[in-house]
């Protein structure tokens, strides 16, 4: 009788433990809300040290640091494209893009401090300002003459995915989502 009762309790505990939700996969939760490229979002963020955290604010710091680390390679790409170009209009637009990405880096650096200070409402606004960097660069090529270099377009799209992830995190922390 005791053996049957013990087996019944074990079966019940096994069933209950399977139905209780486990700790959320924050990276998936954030990236699944992305309107840009959820797959790249998950791949990029999971590659960053510390991304397996159970804390949304810590994940925010990880993604901010990852995004900041992507700005310098884009700026280097812009320098190379500018140096290789003979088109003055393209050089002018690339110079503007350098300023846009420099502003983006500054805004992302500000985001670090706002997140640490738990100033989530200002963080939301600062993340939106950071988005203006790559968006502004892309917009400068809207007329198509000259077209935006493919490498720059791809790099800009990737950083926009990461900034969108920061935006999702900041809005969630702020309670505006």
C-alpha atoms as a printed R data frame, in Angstrom:
    type eleno elety resid chain resno      x      y       z
1   ATOM     1    CA   UNK     A     1  0.000  0.000   0.000
2   ATOM     2    CA   UNK     A     2  2.788  2.430   0.908
3   ATOM     3    CA   UNK     A     3  4.622  1.649  -2.316
4   ATOM     4    CA   UNK     A     4  1.517  2.451  -4.371
5   ATOM     5    CA   UNK     A     5  1.000  5.689  -2.448
6   ATOM     6    CA   UNK     A     6  4.652  6.655  -2.893
7   ATOM     7    CA   UNK     A     7  4.498  5.914  -6.637
8   ATOM     8    CA   UNK     A     8  1.312  7.977  -6.934
9   ATOM     9    CA   UNK     A     9  2.942 10.931  -5.189
10  ATOM    10    CA   UNK     A    10  6.000 10.682  -7.473
11  ATOM    11    CA   UNK     A    11  3.798 10.593 -10.581
12  ATOM    12    CA   UNK     A    12  1.821 13.618  -9.367
13  ATOM    13    CA   UNK     A    13  4.996 15.559  -8.634
14  ATOM    14    CA   UNK     A    14  6.375 14.709 -12.073
15  ATOM    15    CA   UNK     A    15  3.187 15.912 -13.766
16  ATOM    16    CA   UNK     A    16  3.095 19.134 -11.750
17  ATOM    17    CA   UNK     A    17  6.767 19.891 -12.409
18  ATOM    18    CA   UNK     A    18  6.215 19.467 -16.148
19  ATOM    19    CA   UNK     A    19  3.293 21.891 -16.195
20  ATOM    20    CA   UNK     A    20  4.904 24.652 -14.104
21  ATOM    21    CA   UNK     A    21  6.545 27.124 -16.472
22  ATOM    22    CA   UNK     A    22 10.301 27.284 -16.254
23  ATOM    23    CA   UNK     A    23 12.273 30.512 -16.145
24  ATOM    24    CA   UNK     A    24 11.622 32.473 -19.293
25  ATOM    25    CA   UNK     A    25 14.121 32.596 -22.121
26  ATOM    26    CA   UNK     A    26 14.584 36.353 -22.101
27  ATOM    27    CA   UNK     A    27 16.557 36.493 -25.332
28  ATOM    28    CA   UNK     A    28 13.779 34.694 -27.190
29  ATOM    29    CA   UNK     A    29 11.106 36.787 -25.486
30  ATOM    30    CA   UNK     A    30 12.810 40.028 -26.529
31  ATOM    31    CA   UNK     A    31 13.755 38.970 -30.050
32  ATOM    32    CA   UNK     A    32 10.358 37.452 -30.832
33  ATOM    33    CA   UNK     A    33  8.958 40.991 -30.559
34  ATOM    34    CA   UNK     A    34 11.385 42.277 -33.193
35  ATOM    35    CA   UNK     A    35  9.849 43.686 -36.364
36  ATOM    36    CA   UNK     A    36 13.175 43.595 -38.175
37  ATOM    37    CA   UNK     A    37 14.971 40.224 -37.970
38  ATOM    38    CA   UNK     A    38 14.162 38.040 -34.947
39  ATOM    39    CA   UNK     A    39 16.565 35.293 -36.041
40  ATOM    40    CA   UNK     A    40 19.560 37.614 -36.307
41  ATOM    41    CA   UNK     A    41 18.515 39.229 -33.031
42  ATOM    42    CA   UNK     A    42 18.663 35.895 -31.188
43  ATOM    43    CA   UNK     A    43 21.855 34.771 -32.896
44  ATOM    44    CA   UNK     A    44 23.722 37.999 -32.185
45  ATOM    45    CA   UNK     A    45 22.573 38.394 -28.592
46  ATOM    46    CA   UNK     A    46 23.161 34.741 -27.686
47  ATOM    47    CA   UNK     A    47 26.755 35.118 -28.918
48  ATOM    48    CA   UNK     A    48 27.388 37.850 -26.332
49  ATOM    49    CA   UNK     A    49 28.862 36.870 -22.952
50  ATOM    50    CA   UNK     A    50 26.292 37.200 -20.177
51  ATOM    51    CA   UNK     A    51 23.261 36.879 -22.442
52  ATOM    52    CA   UNK     A    52 21.948 33.821 -20.605
53  ATOM    53    CA   UNK     A    53 20.891 35.959 -17.651
54  ATOM    54    CA   UNK     A    54 17.493 35.712 -16.015
55  ATOM    55    CA   UNK     A    55 17.428 39.452 -15.380
56  ATOM    56    CA   UNK     A    56 16.044 41.823 -18.014
57  ATOM    57    CA   UNK     A    57 18.131 44.803 -16.858
58  ATOM    58    CA   UNK     A    58 21.336 42.741 -17.064
59  ATOM    59    CA   UNK     A    59 20.348 41.539 -20.519
60  ATOM    60    CA   UNK     A    60 19.836 45.191 -21.441
61  ATOM    61    CA   UNK     A    61 23.422 45.998 -20.426
62  ATOM    62    CA   UNK     A    62 24.685 43.025 -22.434
63  ATOM    63    CA   UNK     A    63 22.808 44.155 -25.549
64  ATOM    64    CA   UNK     A    64 23.882 47.791 -25.134
65  ATOM    65    CA   UNK     A    65 27.536 46.692 -24.855
66  ATOM    66    CA   UNK     A    66 27.151 44.395 -27.863
67  ATOM    67    CA   UNK     A    67 25.587 47.185 -29.912
68  ATOM    68    CA   UNK     A    68 28.289 49.688 -28.962
69  ATOM    69    CA   UNK     A    69 30.903 47.142 -30.044
70  ATOM    70    CA   UNK     A    70 29.282 47.069 -33.500
71  ATOM    71    CA   UNK     A    71 29.601 50.830 -34.077
72  ATOM    72    CA   UNK     A    72 33.397 50.967 -34.581
73  ATOM    73    CA   UNK     A    73 33.442 48.335 -37.344
74  ATOM    74    CA   UNK     A    74 30.694 50.264 -39.139
75  ATOM    75    CA   UNK     A    75 32.655 53.497 -38.804
76  ATOM    76    CA   UNK     A    76 35.748 51.709 -40.144
77  ATOM    77    CA   UNK     A    77 33.691 50.424 -43.069
78  ATOM    78    CA   UNK     A    78 32.487 53.957 -43.795
79  ATOM    79    CA   UNK     A    79 36.093 55.247 -43.728
80  ATOM    80    CA   UNK     A    80 37.129 52.567 -46.233
81  ATOM    81    CA   UNK     A    81 34.149 53.235 -48.506
82  ATOM    82    CA   UNK     A    82 34.819 56.955 -48.380
83  ATOM    83    CA   UNK     A    83 38.513 56.500 -49.188
84  ATOM    84    CA   UNK     A    84 37.723 54.199 -52.129
85  ATOM    85    CA   UNK     A    85 35.040 56.438 -53.609
86  ATOM    86    CA   UNK     A    86 35.585 58.963 -56.358
87  ATOM    87    CA   UNK     A    87 31.986 60.215 -56.177
88  ATOM    88    CA   UNK     A    88 31.880 63.475 -54.197
89  ATOM    89    CA   UNK     A    89 28.182 63.101 -53.379
90  ATOM    90    CA   UNK     A    90 28.820 59.626 -51.955
91  ATOM    91    CA   UNK     A    91 31.751 60.932 -49.917
92  ATOM    92    CA   UNK     A    92 29.523 63.686 -48.533
93  ATOM    93    CA   UNK     A    93 26.818 61.205 -47.542
94  ATOM    94    CA   UNK     A    94 29.358 58.882 -45.975
95  ATOM    95    CA   UNK     A    95 30.717 61.795 -43.930
96  ATOM    96    CA   UNK     A    96 27.182 62.416 -42.732
97  ATOM    97    CA   UNK     A    97 26.866 58.719 -41.857
98  ATOM    98    CA   UNK     A    98 30.031 58.949 -39.754
99  ATOM    99    CA   UNK     A    99 28.429 61.738 -37.751
100 ATOM   100    CA   UNK     A   100 25.209 59.727 -37.444
101 ATOM   101    CA   UNK     A   101 27.032 56.683 -36.083
102 ATOM   102    CA   UNK     A   102 29.140 58.803 -33.738
103 ATOM   103    CA   UNK     A   103 25.901 60.252 -32.339
104 ATOM   104    CA   UNK     A   104 24.529 56.718 -32.076
105 ATOM   105    CA   UNK     A   105 27.563 55.606 -30.041
106 ATOM   106    CA   UNK     A   106 27.198 58.607 -27.714
107 ATOM   107    CA   UNK     A   107 23.503 57.882 -27.206
108 ATOM   108    CA   UNK     A   108 24.219 54.206 -26.511
109 ATOM   109    CA   UNK     A   109 26.872 55.174 -23.967
110 ATOM   110    CA   UNK     A   110 24.257 57.366 -22.283
111 ATOM   111    CA   UNK     A   111 21.899 54.371 -22.302
112 ATOM   112    CA   UNK     A   112 24.370 52.420 -20.158
113 ATOM   113    CA   UNK     A   113 24.178 54.994 -17.373
114 ATOM   114    CA   UNK     A   114 20.410 55.396 -17.594
115 ATOM   115    CA   UNK     A   115 19.917 51.639 -17.328
116 ATOM   116    CA   UNK     A   116 22.284 51.412 -14.354
117 ATOM   117    CA   UNK     A   117 20.398 54.281 -12.697
118 ATOM   118    CA   UNK     A   118 17.092 52.511 -13.449
119 ATOM   119    CA   UNK     A   119 15.882 55.651 -15.212
120 ATOM   120    CA   UNK     A   120 13.768 53.658 -17.628
121 ATOM   121    CA   UNK     A   121 11.616 56.482 -19.002
122 ATOM   122    CA   UNK     A   122 14.675 58.513 -20.063
123 ATOM   123    CA   UNK     A   123 16.248 55.298 -21.333
124 ATOM   124    CA   UNK     A   124 13.330 54.820 -23.732
125 ATOM   125    CA   UNK     A   125 13.895 58.296 -25.197
126 ATOM   126    CA   UNK     A   126 17.672 57.845 -25.424
127 ATOM   127    CA   UNK     A   127 17.303 54.501 -27.233
128 ATOM   128    CA   UNK     A   128 15.016 56.202 -29.735
129 ATOM   129    CA   UNK     A   129 17.718 58.851 -30.226
130 ATOM   130    CA   UNK     A   130 20.288 56.086 -30.821
131 ATOM   131    CA   UNK     A   131 18.037 54.683 -33.548
132 ATOM   132    CA   UNK     A   132 18.324 57.994 -35.372
133 ATOM   133    CA   UNK     A   133 21.988 57.262 -36.180
134 ATOM   134    CA   UNK     A   134 21.616 54.307 -38.527
135 ATOM   135    CA   UNK     A   135 18.173 55.492 -39.654
136 ATOM   136    CA   UNK     A   136 19.605 58.897 -40.567
137 ATOM   137    CA   UNK     A   137 22.440 57.321 -42.499
138 ATOM   138    CA   UNK     A   138 20.054 55.104 -44.468
139 ATOM   139    CA   UNK     A   139 17.660 57.984 -45.109
140 ATOM   140    CA   UNK     A   140 20.425 60.070 -46.664
141 ATOM   141    CA   UNK     A   141 20.469 57.527 -49.503
142 ATOM   142    CA   UNK     A   142 16.692 57.498 -50.071
143 ATOM   143    CA   UNK     A   143 16.879 59.230 -53.438
144 ATOM   144    CA   UNK     A   144 19.072 56.378 -54.701
145 ATOM   145    CA   UNK     A   145 21.706 58.599 -56.306
146 ATOM   146    CA   UNK     A   146 24.227 57.384 -55.376
147 ATOM   147    CA   UNK     A   147 22.819 54.196 -53.869
148 ATOM   148    CA   UNK     A   148 23.761 53.165 -50.358
149 ATOM   149    CA   UNK     A   149 26.673 50.696 -50.523
150 ATOM   150    CA   UNK     A   150 25.396 47.172 -49.822
151 ATOM   151    CA   UNK     A   151 27.932 46.529 -47.048
152 ATOM   152    CA   UNK     A   152 26.813 49.659 -45.231
153 ATOM   153    CA   UNK     A   153 23.139 48.848 -45.742
154 ATOM   154    CA   UNK     A   154 23.641 45.373 -44.234
155 ATOM   155    CA   UNK     A   155 25.720 46.629 -41.300
156 ATOM   156    CA   UNK     A   156 23.171 49.341 -40.603
157 ATOM   157    CA   UNK     A   157 20.321 46.816 -40.707
158 ATOM   158    CA   UNK     A   158 22.111 44.561 -38.201
159 ATOM   159    CA   UNK     A   159 22.730 47.372 -35.724
160 ATOM   160    CA   UNK     A   160 19.114 48.499 -36.093
161 ATOM   161    CA   UNK     A   161 18.018 45.020 -35.001
162 ATOM   162    CA   UNK     A   162 20.133 45.322 -31.848
163 ATOM   163    CA   UNK     A   163 18.906 48.839 -31.096
164 ATOM   164    CA   UNK     A   164 15.345 47.606 -31.519
165 ATOM   165    CA   UNK     A   165 16.094 44.874 -28.950
166 ATOM   166    CA   UNK     A   166 17.350 47.537 -26.524
167 ATOM   167    CA   UNK     A   167 14.164 49.478 -27.193
168 ATOM   168    CA   UNK     A   168 12.013 46.417 -26.430
169 ATOM   169    CA   UNK     A   169 13.934 45.853 -23.192
170 ATOM   170    CA   UNK     A   170 13.732 49.507 -22.147
171 ATOM   171    CA   UNK     A   171 10.002 49.753 -22.857
172 ATOM   172    CA   UNK     A   172  9.396 46.534 -20.924
173 ATOM   173    CA   UNK     A   173 11.393 47.807 -17.947
174 ATOM   174    CA   UNK     A   174  9.539 51.132 -18.150
175 ATOM   175    CA   UNK     A   175  6.202 49.333 -18.243
176 ATOM   176    CA   UNK     A   176  5.227 50.980 -21.516
177 ATOM   177    CA   UNK     A   177  4.836 47.635 -23.315
